[in-house]
């Protein structure tokens, strides 16, 4: 007959309690990750630099693995969003990140589960010293009127090369403020629209290189006119009561022109001297006062060369020529060719608004 071992009730309770305690210790040692200290970011917060995430410290069952998601946030560390593809432990700061801050979101995982924590924001991201910096602002050229085309110049920029430029045209109020982007107007040129009349235009230029980007906006144009301004002629306005304009007031693209000449006599075999009157006007047909006129017979040594003389208040000047041993230039000479030049005093001989012309005078050696 088997003997049944009977334990006292208190001993049985003690055995069961010990088994329960051993089970609780095992449960506490197998745990999902929880952070003990938040992740941190090391490295310079500047465009082009690489920053590194430290996952922080974590409690939980080993081994623990980590995943990373970089986030770009506002200058104060809020309004964050994930940066697509930025899931490594390091992140190279991009051109468009300047002025913002970074955070890194860390997910820790083990066989029991996962936990997550996010770093404090980095310092505000600065531009690299090699990033574009504006030296002189963009400018706008062209006629500021409906239907005309304006052209933007990017201005001058410092920074490493190569450098690219992007443009955005703006339409602003009459004083150059209250601007808004013109949709789709992102080329170097802009054709002014009829809706722009009375407003002004500006252009914003974004310069970009491998170290960052910068932007600057031009000064406003004058107010947009309804119709294109007539092209400049360079011709001055004839003063009331005047018969001629002053040569000093004639400018490019206008030029002087020798439009008339009158010889004093028919040149014959007996001619010893003669004069020619020359008339000078501008390209708008207005007589010009004060133009210097020079003339010489071609070939040389037929007639003396008079000094330059200025046109009078009606645009006329008279030059006197005397016979030389080289006349006649040929036994059957019928014409005397003369080179004539008109210029503004002080201008280079063949530059500025000067003009040149060949004229012919009749010669009759039978008389």
Protein Blocks (a to p, Z undefined) as FASTA:
>chain_A
ZZdddddfklmmmmmmmmmmmmmmmmmmpccdddfbdcddedjddehiacdddebjaedd
dddddddddddddfkopaiacdehiacfbdcddfklgoiacddddddddfkbccdddddd
dddddddfkbccdfbdcddedjddehiacdddebjaedddddddddddddddfkopaiac
dehiacfbdcddfklgoiacddddddddfkbccdddddddddddfbdcdddehiacddeh
iabdcfklpccfbdcddfbdcdfbdcdfklmbdcdddddddfkopacehiacddddddeh
kbccdddddddfkopacddddddfkbcfbfklcbdcdddddddehiafkgcjbccddddd
dddfkZZ
